[in-house]
Amino acid sequence: MIAAFQLKSSTFACSKILHKSPILHPLARFVTEETVALLFNISTDQIYRIECCRYMVYVHAKGVSRFVSYADFPPILDAELPKTQDFGRWYKRWQAKTAPDFWTLFYSYQFKKARSTDRQLAWGKLVAVVKSLLSATALQKLRDAYAYEKYCRNNF
């Protein structure tokens, strides 16, 4: 008798990020599927591929086909902390000399999504590292978002 078995899950999660250039851009470490999804207000399932080219990132998703600068991606906890050279790259890219509004949205989202107080604190410390890149109003919004999420976590 031949026993038949079925796989419980036949779905494998694989990265949609492809590095097309043999030379990796220093800011490529901040490119994630989650960040791209938040940037374009789509789900990660709608992303077909993210191609990290030498100087730009190409995003191909449902209804989206765009080139994005590496400087548009905020630093994340899972990567190495920003270096002095990274700050120079960001300032060179941005005309206004402050981070895009998306960074404020991204970090507010991370404060809300943090599963623990320690993780939320780690995100807060990362924001403290890059606070020189943020405008005064963006920094105040992030402080308010952090305080609100901390209050909610401790009282509810």
N, C-alpha and C positions, 0 to 999 in steps of 0.2 A: 504494500500500500504506500502510495506517495503522499506525503504530508505537504499540504500547501500552506504557505504562510503569507500574511500580508504585512506590508510596512505600515507602521502607525502613521508616519508622516513621510511623504515622498518629496516634500518641498525643502530645498536647501537655500539658505540665505547666502547670497554672494554679493560682493560689493559692486556697485554700479559705477565706481570711480575708476577710470582708466587713465594711466599716465602715458601720454603719447610722446613725450620728449625724453631723451636719455638724460637730460640735465633737469633735475627737479628744482622747481622754483622754491625759494626759502619759505614763502608763505603758504605753500601747498599743504603744509601740515594742518592748517586750519580749515581745509575744505572737507565738509561732511555732507552726507545725504540729508540729514536733519536740517542743517543750516540752509541748504538749497531749497528744501521744501518750505521752510519758513520764509525765505527770501521771496519766493514766487507765490506764496499762499496756496500751496498744493500739498497733497499727501506724498509720502515717500514712495508709495506704490505707483504713483503717476510718473515717476522719474524713470526714463528709459536708460539714460547714461549721462555721466559727467566726465568730460574729457579734460584732463589737466595738461594743457599745452605749455610751451616754454614761457610765454608771457601772459596768457589769458586762460580762463576756464570756459569751456563750451558746455552749456547745459541743454540737453534734449529731453523734453518731457511732454506730457499730454498738453497741447496748446502752448508750449514754450519751446523756443529755439533761440537761445541768446548766448552772446559772449559776455562774460563777467570778469571784472578785474579781481586779481587775488586780494587786492587791498579792500575789497568789499566784504571779505569774510573776517568776522571778529575772532580773536583768540579764544581757544577752548581749553577746558581743563585736561582733556585727554592728550594734549600735545605739550611740547616743551614751551615754557614761558617765553613771551616775546623778548627779543634781544634788542640792543640799541640800534642795530642795523635795520630791524623790522620797523622801528619808529620812523626812521629815515625814509623807508619805502612808502609808508603810509602818508607821510607829509608830502612826499613827491607826487603822489597820485591825487590827493585831495586838493582842490583849489581853495576851499573854505578853511583849510587847516584844522578842521574838526571832523570827527568820525561821522559817517552817514547816519541818518535817523534809524536805519535798520539795526544798528548796533544797540541802541536803546531798547528797541522791541525785542531783540534777541536775548539780551541779558535779563530783561523783565520776565520773559518766557522761562528762562533757565531758573530764576529765583522761584517761580511758581511751580515748575516741574520737579524741583529738587525733592528727593525722597526722604532726606534726613536733614537735620540741623547742621551736621558737619559738612554735607555736600553744599548746602546753601551758603555756609560760611566760606567754603572754598571758592564758590563763584563770587562772593563779595570781595574776597582777597584778590581775585583775578581782576575784577573791575577796579580795585584800588591801584593795581599795577598800570592799567591803561587809562586812568582818569585824566591824565594830561591831554589825551586825545579827544575827550568828550567836552561838549559845550557845558556851560554852567547850568542851563535848563535841563539838559539831558542827564547830567550828573544828579541833579535834584530829583528828577523823575525816578532814577534808579535807586536813590536813597529811600524815597517814599515807597517804591515797590518792594524793596528789601525789608523795610520796617513793617509794611503791611503783611507780607508773607510770613515774617517771623512772628508777628502778633497772632495771626491765624493758626500757625503751627503750634504755638504755645498755649493758646486758649480754647481751641476747639478740637 
